[in-house]
């Protein structure tokens, strides 16, 4: 569970954290959103945003770190690069 004082990260910040291009992050988000709507989401899909600011999704860092760990445990999933410190 995220700490209420934990800052929220927007899509570009998450992209930088996990070491992918912002366009890749937008693809992850679009794919996950489409799969959630269809009821076919998997643990490898980007989690639902912790908060929406209008149309801008944002996640707690802990949510993204948990997703990365879950994703690493999935078979046939390309690795998301290690988090940038």
C-alpha positions in Angstrom: 0.0 0.0 0.0 1.3 3.4 -0.9 2.1 6.0 1.7 -0.2 9.0 1.4 3.0 11.2 1.4 4.5 9.3 -1.5 4.6 11.5 -4.6 2.7 10.5 -7.7 4.6 10.0 -10.9 3.2 10.9 -14.3 3.7 8.9 -17.4 7.0 10.6 -18.5 8.4 10.2 -15.0 7.5 6.5 -14.9 9.1 6.1 -18.3 12.4 7.6 -17.0 12.2 5.5 -13.9 11.9 2.2 -15.7 14.3 3.3 -18.6 11.9 3.3 -21.5 10.9 6.0 -24.0 7.8 8.1 -23.2 6.2 6.6 -26.3 6.7 3.1 -25.0 5.1 4.1 -21.7 2.1 5.4 -23.6 1.9 2.1 -25.5 2.0 0.2 -22.2 -0.7 2.4 -20.8 -3.0 2.1 -23.9 -2.6 -1.6 -24.1 -3.3 -2.1 -20.4 -6.3 0.2 -20.5 -7.7 -1.6 -23.5 -7.2 -5.0 -21.9 -8.8 -3.9 -18.6 -11.8 -2.7 -20.5 -12.1 -6.1 -22.3 -11.5 -8.1 -19.1 -8.3 -9.6 -20.5 -5.7 -7.8 -18.4 -2.7 -9.8 -17.1 -0.3 -9.2 -14.2 2.3 -8.1 -16.9 0.1 -5.2 -17.9 0.7 -1.8 -16.5 -1.5 -1.4 -13.4 -4.5 0.9 -13.3 -3.4 4.5 -12.3 -3.5 5.3 -8.6 -4.9 8.7 -9.5 -6.2 10.5 -12.6 -5.7 14.3 -13.0 -8.2 15.0 -15.7 -6.9 12.7 -18.5 -3.4 12.4 -17.0 -2.7 9.1 -15.2 -0.3 8.9 -12.3 1.1 6.1 -10.1 2.9 5.8 -6.8 6.5 4.7 -7.2 5.6 1.7 -5.0 2.9 0.7 -7.4 5.3 0.8 -10.3 8.0 -1.2 -8.4 5.4 -3.8 -7.5 4.3 -4.1 -11.1 7.9 -4.5 -12.3 8.4 -7.3 -9.8 5.2 -9.0 -10.9 6.1 -8.6 -14.5 9.6 -10.1 -13.9 7.8 -13.3 -12.6 5.7 -13.7 -15.8 6.8 -16.2 -18.5 7.5 -14.8 -22.0 7.6 -11.2 -20.9 10.4 -9.0 -22.0 12.3 -7.5 -19.1 11.7 -3.9 -18.2 15.1 -2.4 -17.6 16.2 -1.9 -14.0 15.0 1.3 -12.3 17.2 4.4 -12.7 18.4 5.7 -9.4 
